[in-house]
């Protein structure tokens, strides 16, 4: 049984669509390979940064609450 011939949506190259092929059905195996991204290291926050972030979030919540629930008389 022959596999269907598809055209890659990225590079335009023809390829056989085989069952169990990793990636997208409209991309050739070369274009379906995941890009090698550099792992991003997360930098931890110290106590001052966490406190200032929490205070900023609280101020945002308070401002939104005032805007949403204030009584216009």
N, C-alpha and C positions, 0 to 999 in steps of 0.2 A: 504494500500500500504506500502510495506516494504522499508526502506531506505537502500541505498547501504552500505555495510560494507567496510571500508577502513582500512589500516594499517598506523599508525602514522610514519612519516619519522624520527621523533626525538627519540621516546622511543620504537617504534615497537609494541605498544598496538593497538588492534582492536577497532574501534569505528564506530558508525552510522553517516553517512554524512547527516545531516538534513538541509533543506533550512533555510537560515537566520542565520546559525551558524557563530559566530564571529571568525575572524582569518583566517588561511589558510585552504584550502580544504584538504591538505595532512597531517595535524596535528590534534591530538586529542584536545578536549576542554581544558584539563589541560596544554598542551604545547602551546596552542594558546593564553593563558592569557598573557597580557603584563607584562614584568618584572617591579617590583617596583623599579624605579631608584630614587635616591635622587635628589631633584631639585637643580640644580647648580645655585648659585647666581652669577650674573655678577657684578663684581666690577667696579665702574665707574673710568674713567681715569681723572687725573687732567690736568691742562693746559700744564705743562711741558712734560708730557707723550704724549699728543696729538701733541705738537709741534715737539718733537723728532721723532715721528712716521711719521708725515707729511714730515719732512725733509728727513728721510730715504727713504720714497716712492718717493719723488722727485729725489733723487740721483739715485735710481734704474731706474726710467723712463729715466733719462738723460743718464745713462750708456747703457741701451737697445737701445735708440735712436742712440747713437754714434756707437754701434756695428752694428745696422741694416742699417743705412743710410750713413756710412762713404764711401768715394770714394777711392777706391784702384787704385792708379795711378802708 
